[in-house]
């Protein structure tokens, strides 16, 4: 029955998308268990993120929608996006932790900022 889900009526393989970044996974996608679900992950996301980060982002996107890099703008740097997010969510110096604000984390993921870059960027913005 699984093959019926993957192969359409014409016999062509459907495009599989990574659950983290929504890029087409044409070469060597992996099926990884994130929480209780089995998900298709592209090789780029596997290299880029730890399993814990992927599970956290998957749960965040399942709850609030979107995908990693959905709002990414090539004209803006990560620093500019983090500076914008700190103003938008009124992040204070004493509140800068990874668990501080779920909305901030979700928005940062939508802009294509990895979990490890968020904390580093917030500390950088704080210093300037």
Phi and psi in radians as a Rosetta constraint file:
Dihedral C 1 N 2 CA 2 C 2 CIRCULARHARMONIC -1.093 0.35
Dihedral N 2 CA 2 C 2 N 3 CIRCULARHARMONIC -0.668 0.35
Dihedral C 2 N 3 CA 3 C 3 CIRCULARHARMONIC -1.108 0.35
Dihedral N 3 CA 3 C 3 N 4 CIRCULARHARMONIC -0.508 0.35
Dihedral C 3 N 4 CA 4 C 4 CIRCULARHARMONIC -1.193 0.35
Dihedral N 4 CA 4 C 4 N 5 CIRCULARHARMONIC -0.511 0.35
Dihedral C 4 N 5 CA 5 C 5 CIRCULARHARMONIC -1.297 0.35
Dihedral N 5 CA 5 C 5 N 6 CIRCULARHARMONIC -0.596 0.35
Dihedral C 5 N 6 CA 6 C 6 CIRCULARHARMONIC -1.481 0.35
Dihedral N 6 CA 6 C 6 N 7 CIRCULARHARMONIC -0.648 0.35
Dihedral C 6 N 7 CA 7 C 7 CIRCULARHARMONIC -1.757 0.35
Dihedral N 7 CA 7 C 7 N 8 CIRCULARHARMONIC 2.222 0.35
Dihedral C 7 N 8 CA 8 C 8 CIRCULARHARMONIC -1.423 0.35
Dihedral N 8 CA 8 C 8 N 9 CIRCULARHARMONIC -3.042 0.35
Dihedral C 8 N 9 CA 9 C 9 CIRCULARHARMONIC -1.144 0.35
Dihedral N 9 CA 9 C 9 N 10 CIRCULARHARMONIC -0.421 0.35
Dihedral C 9 N 10 CA 10 C 10 CIRCULARHARMONIC -1.542 0.35
Dihedral N 10 CA 10 C 10 N 11 CIRCULARHARMONIC -0.057 0.35
Dihedral C 10 N 11 CA 11 C 11 CIRCULARHARMONIC 1.545 0.35
Dihedral N 11 CA 11 C 11 N 12 CIRCULARHARMONIC 0.059 0.35
Dihedral C 11 N 12 CA 12 C 12 CIRCULARHARMONIC -1.519 0.35
Dihedral N 12 CA 12 C 12 N 13 CIRCULARHARMONIC 2.592 0.35
Dihedral C 12 N 13 CA 13 C 13 CIRCULARHARMONIC -1.364 0.35
Dihedral N 13 CA 13 C 13 N 14 CIRCULARHARMONIC 2.274 0.35
Dihedral C 13 N 14 CA 14 C 14 CIRCULARHARMONIC -1.194 0.35
Dihedral N 14 CA 14 C 14 N 15 CIRCULARHARMONIC 2.720 0.35
Dihedral C 14 N 15 CA 15 C 15 CIRCULARHARMONIC -1.275 0.35
Dihedral N 15 CA 15 C 15 N 16 CIRCULARHARMONIC 2.203 0.35
Dihedral C 15 N 16 CA 16 C 16 CIRCULARHARMONIC -1.730 0.35
Dihedral N 16 CA 16 C 16 N 17 CIRCULARHARMONIC 2.348 0.35
Dihedral C 16 N 17 CA 17 C 17 CIRCULARHARMONIC -1.991 0.35
Dihedral N 17 CA 17 C 17 N 18 CIRCULARHARMONIC 2.484 0.35
Dihedral C 17 N 18 CA 18 C 18 CIRCULARHARMONIC -1.144 0.35
Dihedral N 18 CA 18 C 18 N 19 CIRCULARHARMONIC 2.385 0.35
Dihedral C 18 N 19 CA 19 C 19 CIRCULARHARMONIC -1.302 0.35
Dihedral N 19 CA 19 C 19 N 20 CIRCULARHARMONIC -0.265 0.35
Dihedral C 19 N 20 CA 20 C 20 CIRCULARHARMONIC -1.554 0.35
Dihedral N 20 CA 20 C 20 N 21 CIRCULARHARMONIC -0.965 0.35
Dihedral C 20 N 21 CA 21 C 21 CIRCULARHARMONIC -1.864 0.35
Dihedral N 21 CA 21 C 21 N 22 CIRCULARHARMONIC -0.149 0.35
Dihedral C 21 N 22 CA 22 C 22 CIRCULARHARMONIC 1.114 0.35
Dihedral N 22 CA 22 C 22 N 23 CIRCULARHARMONIC 0.297 0.35
Dihedral C 22 N 23 CA 23 C 23 CIRCULARHARMONIC -1.360 0.35
Dihedral N 23 CA 23 C 23 N 24 CIRCULARHARMONIC 2.619 0.35
Dihedral C 23 N 24 CA 24 C 24 CIRCULARHARMONIC -1.163 0.35
Dihedral N 24 CA 24 C 24 N 25 CIRCULARHARMONIC 2.364 0.35
Dihedral C 24 N 25 CA 25 C 25 CIRCULARHARMONIC -1.837 0.35
Dihedral N 25 CA 25 C 25 N 26 CIRCULARHARMONIC 1.405 0.35
Dihedral C 25 N 26 CA 26 C 26 CIRCULARHARMONIC -1.402 0.35
Dihedral N 26 CA 26 C 26 N 27 CIRCULARHARMONIC -0.509 0.35
Dihedral C 26 N 27 CA 27 C 27 CIRCULARHARMONIC -2.093 0.35
Dihedral N 27 CA 27 C 27 N 28 CIRCULARHARMONIC 2.110 0.35
Dihedral C 27 N 28 CA 28 C 28 CIRCULARHARMONIC 0.829 0.35
Dihedral N 28 CA 28 C 28 N 29 CIRCULARHARMONIC 0.989 0.35
Dihedral C 28 N 29 CA 29 C 29 CIRCULARHARMONIC -1.225 0.35
Dihedral N 29 CA 29 C 29 N 30 CIRCULARHARMONIC 2.680 0.35
Dihedral C 29 N 30 CA 30 C 30 CIRCULARHARMONIC -2.040 0.35
Dihedral N 30 CA 30 C 30 N 31 CIRCULARHARMONIC 2.584 0.35
Dihedral C 30 N 31 CA 31 C 31 CIRCULARHARMONIC -1.766 0.35
Dihedral N 31 CA 31 C 31 N 32 CIRCULARHARMONIC 2.077 0.35
Dihedral C 31 N 32 CA 32 C 32 CIRCULARHARMONIC -2.186 0.35
Dihedral N 32 CA 32 C 32 N 33 CIRCULARHARMONIC 2.484 0.35
Dihedral C 32 N 33 CA 33 C 33 CIRCULARHARMONIC -1.470 0.35
Dihedral N 33 CA 33 C 33 N 34 CIRCULARHARMONIC 2.090 0.35
Dihedral C 33 N 34 CA 34 C 34 CIRCULARHARMONIC -2.042 0.35
Dihedral N 34 CA 34 C 34 N 35 CIRCULARHARMONIC 1.889 0.35
Dihedral C 34 N 35 CA 35 C 35 CIRCULARHARMONIC 1.228 0.35
Dihedral N 35 CA 35 C 35 N 36 CIRCULARHARMONIC -2.182 0.35
Dihedral C 35 N 36 CA 36 C 36 CIRCULARHARMONIC -1.746 0.35
Dihedral N 36 CA 36 C 36 N 37 CIRCULARHARMONIC -0.068 0.35
Dihedral C 36 N 37 CA 37 C 37 CIRCULARHARMONIC -1.738 0.35
Dihedral N 37 CA 37 C 37 N 38 CIRCULARHARMONIC 2.624 0.35
Dihedral C 37 N 38 CA 38 C 38 CIRCULARHARMONIC -1.751 0.35
Dihedral N 38 CA 38 C 38 N 39 CIRCULARHARMONIC 2.203 0.35
Dihedral C 38 N 39 CA 39 C 39 CIRCULARHARMONIC -2.207 0.35
Dihedral N 39 CA 39 C 39 N 40 CIRCULARHARMONIC 2.635 0.35
Dihedral C 39 N 40 CA 40 C 40 CIRCULARHARMONIC -1.553 0.35
Dihedral N 40 CA 40 C 40 N 41 CIRCULARHARMONIC 2.199 0.35
Dihedral C 40 N 41 CA 41 C 41 CIRCULARHARMONIC -2.165 0.35
Dihedral N 41 CA 41 C 41 N 42 CIRCULARHARMONIC 2.347 0.35
Dihedral C 41 N 42 CA 42 C 42 CIRCULARHARMONIC -1.356 0.35
Dihedral N 42 CA 42 C 42 N 43 CIRCULARHARMONIC 2.761 0.35
Dihedral C 42 N 43 CA 43 C 43 CIRCULARHARMONIC -1.054 0.35
Dihedral N 43 CA 43 C 43 N 44 CIRCULARHARMONIC -0.555 0.35
Dihedral C 43 N 44 CA 44 C 44 CIRCULARHARMONIC -1.141 0.35
Dihedral N 44 CA 44 C 44 N 45 CIRCULARHARMONIC -0.759 0.35
Dihedral C 44 N 45 CA 45 C 45 CIRCULARHARMONIC -1.191 0.35
Dihedral N 45 CA 45 C 45 N 46 CIRCULARHARMONIC -0.609 0.35
Dihedral C 45 N 46 CA 46 C 46 CIRCULARHARMONIC -1.118 0.35
Dihedral N 46 CA 46 C 46 N 47 CIRCULARHARMONIC -0.690 0.35
Dihedral C 46 N 47 CA 47 C 47 CIRCULARHARMONIC -1.245 0.35
Dihedral N 47 CA 47 C 47 N 48 CIRCULARHARMONIC -0.656 0.35
Dihedral C 47 N 48 CA 48 C 48 CIRCULARHARMONIC -1.379 0.35
Dihedral N 48 CA 48 C 48 N 49 CIRCULARHARMONIC -0.624 0.35
Dihedral C 48 N 49 CA 49 C 49 CIRCULARHARMONIC -2.100 0.35
Dihedral N 49 CA 49 C 49 N 50 CIRCULARHARMONIC 2.636 0.35
Dihedral C 49 N 50 CA 50 C 50 CIRCULARHARMONIC -1.344 0.35
Dihedral N 50 CA 50 C 50 N 51 CIRCULARHARMONIC 2.860 0.35
Dihedral C 50 N 51 CA 51 C 51 CIRCULARHARMONIC -1.067 0.35
Dihedral N 51 CA 51 C 51 N 52 CIRCULARHARMONIC -0.683 0.35
Dihedral C 51 N 52 CA 52 C 52 CIRCULARHARMONIC -1.108 0.35
Dihedral N 52 CA 52 C 52 N 53 CIRCULARHARMONIC -0.742 0.35
Dihedral C 52 N 53 CA 53 C 53 CIRCULARHARMONIC -1.122 0.35
Dihedral N 53 CA 53 C 53 N 54 CIRCULARHARMONIC -0.745 0.35
Dihedral C 53 N 54 CA 54 C 54 CIRCULARHARMONIC -1.088 0.35
Dihedral N 54 CA 54 C 54 N 55 CIRCULARHARMONIC -0.720 0.35
Dihedral C 54 N 55 CA 55 C 55 CIRCULARHARMONIC -1.150 0.35
Dihedral N 55 CA 55 C 55 N 56 CIRCULARHARMONIC -0.721 0.35
Dihedral C 55 N 56 CA 56 C 56 CIRCULARHARMONIC -1.088 0.35
Dihedral N 56 CA 56 C 56 N 57 CIRCULARHARMONIC -0.817 0.35
Dihedral C 56 N 57 CA 57 C 57 CIRCULARHARMONIC -1.164 0.35
Dihedral N 57 CA 57 C 57 N 58 CIRCULARHARMONIC -0.718 0.35
Dihedral C 57 N 58 CA 58 C 58 CIRCULARHARMONIC -1.040 0.35
Dihedral N 58 CA 58 C 58 N 59 CIRCULARHARMONIC -0.790 0.35
Dihedral C 58 N 59 CA 59 C 59 CIRCULARHARMONIC -1.111 0.35
Dihedral N 59 CA 59 C 59 N 60 CIRCULARHARMONIC -0.692 0.35
Dihedral C 59 N 60 CA 60 C 60 CIRCULARHARMONIC -1.121 0.35
Dihedral N 60 CA 60 C 60 N 61 CIRCULARHARMONIC -0.783 0.35
Dihedral C 60 N 61 CA 61 C 61 CIRCULARHARMONIC -1.221 0.35
Dihedral N 61 CA 61 C 61 N 62 CIRCULARHARMONIC -0.586 0.35
Dihedral C 61 N 62 CA 62 C 62 CIRCULARHARMONIC -1.141 0.35
Dihedral N 62 CA 62 C 62 N 63 CIRCULARHARMONIC -0.664 0.35
Dihedral C 62 N 63 CA 63 C 63 CIRCULARHARMONIC -1.374 0.35
Dihedral N 63 CA 63 C 63 N 64 CIRCULARHARMONIC -0.744 0.35
Dihedral C 63 N 64 CA 64 C 64 CIRCULARHARMONIC -1.976 0.35
Dihedral N 64 CA 64 C 64 N 65 CIRCULARHARMONIC -0.137 0.35
Dihedral C 64 N 65 CA 65 C 65 CIRCULARHARMONIC 1.560 0.35
Dihedral N 65 CA 65 C 65 N 66 CIRCULARHARMONIC 2.979 0.35
Dihedral C 65 N 66 CA 66 C 66 CIRCULARHARMONIC 1.576 0.35
Dihedral N 66 CA 66 C 66 N 67 CIRCULARHARMONIC -2.999 0.35
Dihedral C 66 N 67 CA 67 C 67 CIRCULARHARMONIC -2.712 0.35
Dihedral N 67 CA 67 C 67 N 68 CIRCULARHARMONIC 2.888 0.35
Dihedral C 67 N 68 CA 68 C 68 CIRCULARHARMONIC -1.109 0.35
Dihedral N 68 CA 68 C 68 N 69 CIRCULARHARMONIC 2.163 0.35
Dihedral C 68 N 69 CA 69 C 69 CIRCULARHARMONIC 1.472 0.35
Dihedral N 69 CA 69 C 69 N 70 CIRCULARHARMONIC 0.180 0.35
Dihedral C 69 N 70 CA 70 C 70 CIRCULARHARMONIC -1.053 0.35
Dihedral N 70 CA 70 C 70 N 71 CIRCULARHARMONIC -0.664 0.35
Dihedral C 70 N 71 CA 71 C 71 CIRCULARHARMONIC -1.779 0.35
Dihedral N 71 CA 71 C 71 N 72 CIRCULARHARMONIC 0.228 0.35
Dihedral C 71 N 72 CA 72 C 72 CIRCULARHARMONIC -1.047 0.35
Dihedral N 72 CA 72 C 72 N 73 CIRCULARHARMONIC 2.309 0.35
Dihedral C 72 N 73 CA 73 C 73 CIRCULARHARMONIC -2.120 0.35
Dihedral N 73 CA 73 C 73 N 74 CIRCULARHARMONIC 2.123 0.35
Dihedral C 73 N 74 CA 74 C 74 CIRCULARHARMONIC -1.184 0.35
Dihedral N 74 CA 74 C 74 N 75 CIRCULARHARMONIC -0.289 0.35
Dihedral C 74 N 75 CA 75 C 75 CIRCULARHARMONIC -1.430 0.35
Dihedral N 75 CA 75 C 75 N 76 CIRCULARHARMONIC -0.366 0.35
Dihedral C 75 N 76 CA 76 C 76 CIRCULARHARMONIC -1.808 0.35
Dihedral N 76 CA 76 C 76 N 77 CIRCULARHARMONIC 2.416 0.35
Dihedral C 76 N 77 CA 77 C 77 CIRCULARHARMONIC -1.449 0.35
Dihedral N 77 CA 77 C 77 N 78 CIRCULARHARMONIC 2.911 0.35
Dihedral C 77 N 78 CA 78 C 78 CIRCULARHARMONIC -1.065 0.35
Dihedral N 78 CA 78 C 78 N 79 CIRCULARHARMONIC -0.693 0.35
Dihedral C 78 N 79 CA 79 C 79 CIRCULARHARMONIC -1.035 0.35
Dihedral N 79 CA 79 C 79 N 80 CIRCULARHARMONIC -0.792 0.35
Dihedral C 79 N 80 CA 80 C 80 CIRCULARHARMONIC -1.103 0.35
Dihedral N 80 CA 80 C 80 N 81 CIRCULARHARMONIC -0.689 0.35
Dihedral C 80 N 81 CA 81 C 81 CIRCULARHARMONIC -1.163 0.35
Dihedral N 81 CA 81 C 81 N 82 CIRCULARHARMONIC -0.778 0.35
Dihedral C 81 N 82 CA 82 C 82 CIRCULARHARMONIC -1.136 0.35
Dihedral N 82 CA 82 C 82 N 83 CIRCULARHARMONIC -0.677 0.35
Dihedral C 82 N 83 CA 83 C 83 CIRCULARHARMONIC -1.075 0.35
Dihedral N 83 CA 83 C 83 N 84 CIRCULARHARMONIC -0.753 0.35
Dihedral C 83 N 84 CA 84 C 84 CIRCULARHARMONIC -1.082 0.35
Dihedral N 84 CA 84 C 84 N 85 CIRCULARHARMONIC -0.774 0.35
Dihedral C 84 N 85 CA 85 C 85 CIRCULARHARMONIC -1.153 0.35
Dihedral N 85 CA 85 C 85 N 86 CIRCULARHARMONIC -0.645 0.35
Dihedral C 85 N 86 CA 86 C 86 CIRCULARHARMONIC -1.149 0.35
Dihedral N 86 CA 86 C 86 N 87 CIRCULARHARMONIC -0.613 0.35
Dihedral C 86 N 87 CA 87 C 87 CIRCULARHARMONIC -1.248 0.35
Dihedral N 87 CA 87 C 87 N 88 CIRCULARHARMONIC -0.756 0.35
Dihedral C 87 N 88 CA 88 C 88 CIRCULARHARMONIC -1.094 0.35
Dihedral N 88 CA 88 C 88 N 89 CIRCULARHARMONIC -0.723 0.35
Dihedral C 88 N 89 CA 89 C 89 CIRCULARHARMONIC -1.750 0.35
Dihedral N 89 CA 89 C 89 N 90 CIRCULARHARMONIC 0.097 0.35
Dihedral C 89 N 90 CA 90 C 90 CIRCULARHARMONIC 0.903 0.35
Dihedral N 90 CA 90 C 90 N 91 CIRCULARHARMONIC 0.915 0.35
Dihedral C 90 N 91 CA 91 C 91 CIRCULARHARMONIC -1.299 0.35
Dihedral N 91 CA 91 C 91 N 92 CIRCULARHARMONIC 2.264 0.35
Dihedral C 91 N 92 CA 92 C 92 CIRCULARHARMONIC -1.771 0.35
Dihedral N 92 CA 92 C 92 N 93 CIRCULARHARMONIC 2.734 0.35
Dihedral C 92 N 93 CA 93 C 93 CIRCULARHARMONIC -0.976 0.35
Dihedral N 93 CA 93 C 93 N 94 CIRCULARHARMONIC -0.724 0.35
Dihedral C 93 N 94 CA 94 C 94 CIRCULARHARMONIC -1.305 0.35
Dihedral N 94 CA 94 C 94 N 95 CIRCULARHARMONIC -0.173 0.35
Dihedral C 94 N 95 CA 95 C 95 CIRCULARHARMONIC -1.785 0.35
Dihedral N 95 CA 95 C 95 N 96 CIRCULARHARMONIC 0.138 0.35
Dihedral C 95 N 96 CA 96 C 96 CIRCULARHARMONIC -1.375 0.35
Dihedral N 96 CA 96 C 96 N 97 CIRCULARHARMONIC 1.637 0.35
Dihedral C 96 N 97 CA 97 C 97 CIRCULARHARMONIC -2.499 0.35
Dihedral N 97 CA 97 C 97 N 98 CIRCULARHARMONIC 2.823 0.35
Dihedral C 97 N 98 CA 98 C 98 CIRCULARHARMONIC -1.147 0.35
Dihedral N 98 CA 98 C 98 N 99 CIRCULARHARMONIC -0.492 0.35
Dihedral C 98 N 99 CA 99 C 99 CIRCULARHARMONIC -1.627 0.35
Dihedral N 99 CA 99 C 99 N 100 CIRCULARHARMONIC 0.123 0.35
Dihedral C 99 N 100 CA 100 C 100 CIRCULARHARMONIC -1.156 0.35
Dihedral N 100 CA 100 C 100 N 101 CIRCULARHARMONIC -0.744 0.35
Dihedral C 100 N 101 CA 101 C 101 CIRCULARHARMONIC -2.627 0.35
Dihedral N 101 CA 101 C 101 N 102 CIRCULARHARMONIC 1.966 0.35
Dihedral C 101 N 102 CA 102 C 102 CIRCULARHARMONIC -1.090 0.35
Dihedral N 102 CA 102 C 102 N 103 CIRCULARHARMONIC -0.677 0.35
Dihedral C 102 N 103 CA 103 C 103 CIRCULARHARMONIC -1.105 0.35
Dihedral N 103 CA 103 C 103 N 104 CIRCULARHARMONIC -0.710 0.35
Dihedral C 103 N 104 CA 104 C 104 CIRCULARHARMONIC -1.089 0.35
Dihedral N 104 CA 104 C 104 N 105 CIRCULARHARMONIC -0.804 0.35
Dihedral C 104 N 105 CA 105 C 105 CIRCULARHARMONIC -1.079 0.35
Dihedral N 105 CA 105 C 105 N 106 CIRCULARHARMONIC -0.791 0.35
Dihedral C 105 N 106 CA 106 C 106 CIRCULARHARMONIC -1.062 0.35
Dihedral N 106 CA 106 C 106 N 107 CIRCULARHARMONIC -0.806 0.35
Dihedral C 106 N 107 CA 107 C 107 CIRCULARHARMONIC -1.114 0.35
Dihedral N 107 CA 107 C 107 N 108 CIRCULARHARMONIC -0.694 0.35
Dihedral C 107 N 108 CA 108 C 108 CIRCULARHARMONIC -1.102 0.35
Dihedral N 108 CA 108 C 108 N 109 CIRCULARHARMONIC -0.713 0.35
Dihedral C 108 N 109 CA 109 C 109 CIRCULARHARMONIC -1.095 0.35
Dihedral N 109 CA 109 C 109 N 110 CIRCULARHARMONIC -0.696 0.35
Dihedral C 109 N 110 CA 110 C 110 CIRCULARHARMONIC -1.098 0.35
Dihedral N 110 CA 110 C 110 N 111 CIRCULARHARMONIC -0.567 0.35
Dihedral C 110 N 111 CA 111 C 111 CIRCULARHARMONIC -1.435 0.35
Dihedral N 111 CA 111 C 111 N 112 CIRCULARHARMONIC -0.014 0.35
Dihedral C 111 N 112 CA 112 C 112 CIRCULARHARMONIC 1.469 0.35
Dihedral N 112 CA 112 C 112 N 113 CIRCULARHARMONIC 0.480 0.35
Dihedral C 112 N 113 CA 113 C 113 CIRCULARHARMONIC -1.777 0.35
Dihedral N 113 CA 113 C 113 N 114 CIRCULARHARMONIC 2.122 0.35
Dihedral C 113 N 114 CA 114 C 114 CIRCULARHARMONIC -1.231 0.35
Dihedral N 114 CA 114 C 114 N 115 CIRCULARHARMONIC 2.717 0.35
Dihedral C 114 N 115 CA 115 C 115 CIRCULARHARMONIC -0.939 0.35
Dihedral N 115 CA 115 C 115 N 116 CIRCULARHARMONIC -0.736 0.35
Dihedral C 115 N 116 CA 116 C 116 CIRCULARHARMONIC -1.209 0.35
Dihedral N 116 CA 116 C 116 N 117 CIRCULARHARMONIC -0.463 0.35
Dihedral C 116 N 117 CA 117 C 117 CIRCULARHARMONIC -1.352 0.35
Dihedral N 117 CA 117 C 117 N 118 CIRCULARHARMONIC -0.441 0.35
Dihedral C 117 N 118 CA 118 C 118 CIRCULARHARMONIC -1.119 0.35
Dihedral N 118 CA 118 C 118 N 119 CIRCULARHARMONIC -0.907 0.35
Dihedral C 118 N 119 CA 119 C 119 CIRCULARHARMONIC -1.110 0.35
Dihedral N 119 CA 119 C 119 N 120 CIRCULARHARMONIC -0.788 0.35
Dihedral C 119 N 120 CA 120 C 120 CIRCULARHARMONIC -1.056 0.35
Dihedral N 120 CA 120 C 120 N 121 CIRCULARHARMONIC -0.742 0.35
Dihedral C 120 N 121 CA 121 C 121 CIRCULARHARMONIC -1.164 0.35
Dihedral N 121 CA 121 C 121 N 122 CIRCULARHARMONIC -0.701 0.35
Dihedral C 121 N 122 CA 122 C 122 CIRCULARHARMONIC -1.121 0.35
Dihedral N 122 CA 122 C 122 N 123 CIRCULARHARMONIC -0.681 0.35
Dihedral C 122 N 123 CA 123 C 123 CIRCULARHARMONIC -1.194 0.35
Dihedral N 123 CA 123 C 123 N 124 CIRCULARHARMONIC -0.607 0.35
Dihedral C 123 N 124 CA 124 C 124 CIRCULARHARMONIC -1.161 0.35
Dihedral N 124 CA 124 C 124 N 125 CIRCULARHARMONIC -0.779 0.35
Dihedral C 124 N 125 CA 125 C 125 CIRCULARHARMONIC -1.099 0.35
Dihedral N 125 CA 125 C 125 N 126 CIRCULARHARMONIC -0.659 0.35
Dihedral C 125 N 126 CA 126 C 126 CIRCULARHARMONIC -1.089 0.35
Dihedral N 126 CA 126 C 126 N 127 CIRCULARHARMONIC -0.642 0.35
Dihedral C 126 N 127 CA 127 C 127 CIRCULARHARMONIC -1.315 0.35
Dihedral N 127 CA 127 C 127 N 128 CIRCULARHARMONIC -0.450 0.35
